[in-house]
Amino acid sequence: MTKARKVEQLVTGMPATDGAGVELVRVIGQPRLMDLDPFLLLDAFRSDNPDDYIAGFPAHPHRGFETVTYLLNGRMRHQDSAGNEGVIEPGGIQWMTAGRGIVHSEMPEQEDGLLEGFQLWINLPASHKMTEPGYQEHSAEGIPVESRPGTDIRVITGETSQGTKGPVSQPLTAPLYIDVTLEANTEFKETLATSHNAFVYVIKGSINIDSNLLTRDQLAVLSSGDSLKLDSCDEGARFLLIAGKPLGEPVQRAGPFVMNTREELHQAYHDYQSGRF
């Protein structure tokens, strides 16, 4: 028998700023939901006002986790201390493993127009926090789309119940990251690993999960179970469904560093200040 996941907690994103003053909505990493193991942060940015985003995210360090940038609209240029450089375009994904340390920047590659997307932080286990930095980058054309009646599913990582696999591989947390678009009054069903923590975040429209109505910028933390069933409302909906294997390890975080102990945090700051990233 299957056990349907229900809404365990409902969280509304709150306004925040980051980088050099970029206006965004913080969903995970705020007082009502500091984290959801292995997820450390979820920010949504969406604006057609250049004053909200033009300053971007100048050079800053990371250690001990992964950053996932998924762009819906606009263009973002990234550069790092290892000499990597490129542009994330609409529908593209950049999955960066910061590992032992990297300094990078993310700056809008536009002076006007709509910039919209997400940044998700995913923790790394203690055994891999000091791994070499690396990237998995895929354009919109490289992300498979699964079609069901009234439904389109962009699969970034993981595998759907119908066998569509995303291009990103991360066996440490075995994440599922899918972007789902539903026509009006359409039912959506998907299986989920019982061991994974999972959440749904609404991009636009509204959905109903077990009589809980979710609208734009709301996130539902899902209870344990092996399946999810939801329905879109009259205007249709678009949402992210994200799940991952919890690490169950102590978390010590300060700004751009996420480690397991305070001593490791101090070492991260020392290494960064000493130019070892």
N, C-alpha and C positions, 0 to 999 in steps of 0.2 A: 504494500500500500504506500501511496505517496503522502507526504506531509506538506501542505501548502504553506508557504511563507506569508506572514502577515506583517503589518506595520508595527514595529516595536517602538519607534520614536519618530516624530515628525519635526523637522528642523527647517526654518526659513533662513535663507542666506542674509547676511548683514553687510551693509556698505563698509568698505575698507579701502585703504591705499597701500601700495607697495612699490618697490623699485624707487624711481625718482618722482613718485607722486601719481602713479597710474591708479585710476579709479576702477574698483572691481567689487565683486560680491564674494565674500568669504563664507563658505558653507561648512567645510570641515576645517578645524583649526580655530574655531571661535568658542566662546564660553559654553554654549549649549552642546557642542560636540567637538571636543578637543582632538580626538582621533577615533579611528575605528580600525583596529589592528587588522592588516598591516598598513592601512591608509593613514597618512599623517596630515594631509591638507588637500582641500579642493577649492580652487579659486575660479570664478567665472568672470570674464571680462566681455563687455558688449557695449560699444558706443560708436556713434558716428560723429562725435565731437572730438576733434584732434586734441583739444586741451586735456581730455581725459586720459589720453594714452601716448601722446607724442614723445614724452620724456623717456618712456620705455623702462627697461631694466638694465642699467649700466653694469659694468663688470662687478661680479660678486662671487664669493666662493661657495662650494658645497662639499660636504663629506658625509658618507655613511648611509645614503639612500638614493632613490631614483626620482627623477622629475620627468613627467609625461606632459608634453605640450601638444594639444589637439586643437587645430585651427579650423573654424567654420567659415570665416570671412576675413579678408585682409591678407597681409603678408608680414612675416616676422623674420628678420635676419639675426642669426646667431653666430657668435665667434667665441673661441675659448683659448686658454693658455697653452693648449697643445697644438695650436695652429689650425684647428678645424674651423670651417666657416661654411655657411649655406643659408638658404632661405626656405622657411616653412610657408607653403602656399595653401589656399583654401582646400579643406578636406585632408590635409596632410598631418602626419604624426611624427613627433620627435620623442624617442624614448631614451633618455640619457641616464646611464649608470654613473653617478658621481664617484662611487667607490672611495678610494683613499684621498681623493681631493682633486678638484678642478676649479678654475676661475672662468666664468663665462658671462656673456652679455646677451640679452635678447632685446632688439630694438625694432620698432615698427618700420617696415619697408614701404611706408606711404605717408603722405602728408594730409590726406583727407579720406573720406569714405568710412565705411563700416569696418571696425575691427572686432571680431568676436571669436571667442574660444575658451579653453579651459587649461588650467595647470593642476595636475594631480601629483602628490608626493607619495611614494610607496617605500616603506622601510626595507632595509636589507638585514638579513640575519647577522649576528655577531661574526660568524665565520667568513662573511664576505664583505664586511664593511671596508676593509682595506684592499679590496680588489682593484685592478687597474680600471680607470675610467673607460667608458665606451658608449657607443651610440647605436641605436636601431632607428633608421629614418625611412619613412615610406610616404610617397605622394598619394594623392587621392586615387590615382589609377591603380596603385598597388594594394588597395584595401578592398577585399571582396564584399560584394553586396548580395545578401540573400533575400529573395523575394518570396513572400507568402501572400495570401489573399488580403488586400488592404494594408500590407505591411512591407516595409523595406528595412533591412538590418545591415548596417555597416559593421563588420567584424574586425576589430583592431587586434585583439589578442584573445586566446582561448578558442573554444569550439562550441558551436551551437548544437542543439539537440538534433538538427537536421544535417550535421556534419560539416558545416562551413567553418574553416579555420582561419584565424587572423594571422598576419605575417610576423607579428612580434612574438618572440619566444622568451619566457622568463620562468624556468622551472622552480625557482626558489620560492615564489609565492603563487605560482600557477594561476595568474589572474585571468578573469574574463572581463573584457571591456568592449561593449557594443553600443552603438548609436542607433536607436530604433525610431522610425517614423510610422505613425498609424493614421489611417484615414478615420473619418468620423465614425464613432460607435463601433469600433473594431476590437475584438478580443485578442489578447496576446498571451501565449503560454510559453514557458521555457523551463527546462530543468536546470538545477544548480547543484554544485557539489555540497553535500551536507556539512562538510568540514569548513566551508568558506563563510566569512563574513561578507555581507552584500548590502548594496544600497541602490536606490533609484533616484535620479535627479531629473526634474522636469525642465526642459529647455524652452518649450512653448506649448500652448494649449493646456489641457488638463487630463488627468487619468484618475481612475478609481481602483483602489486596491482594498478589497474586503471592506467596502463601505467607507473608506477613507479617501476623501477628495484631495488630490495634490495639484497645485497650479504652478506656474512659472517660478523658478528659483526656489522651489521647495524640494527637500530631500527626505526620503523615507528610509530609515534604517530598518532592515528586514529581520524578522525573527528567524530562528533556525528552521530548517526544512530542506526538501529536495526539489521543490518546484515553486514557480511563481505564476500567478494568473492575475491579469489586470485588464481593464477596458478603457479605451479612450472615450471622451465625451463628444458633444455635438460638433465642436470645432476641430476635432482631431488632436494629435499630440506628437511631440518629439521628446525623447528622453534618453538618458544614459542609464544603462544597467551595468554595474561594476561589482565584481566579487573577487575575493582573494583569500588565500590560505593565511590565517593568523600565525604570527611567529611566537607569541607567548613569551617574549623576552622583555627585560626591563628597558625602558626608554628614557634617555636623558637628552634633551634637546635645548639648543640655544641658538636662535637665529638660523643661520644657514647650515648648522651642524646637528646631526642626530646620531648619538652614540648610545652605548649601554651603561656607562658610568660617568661620574663627574670628572674623574681623572682623564678619561678619554676625550672629554670635551676640552679640558684645559690643554691637552696635547694637540688637539685640532687647531685651537687658536694659536698656540705656539708655532706649530708647523706652518700655518698660513702666514703669520707675521714674519717668519724666517724665510719665506719664499720657497717653501718646499712643495707647493701645489703645482 
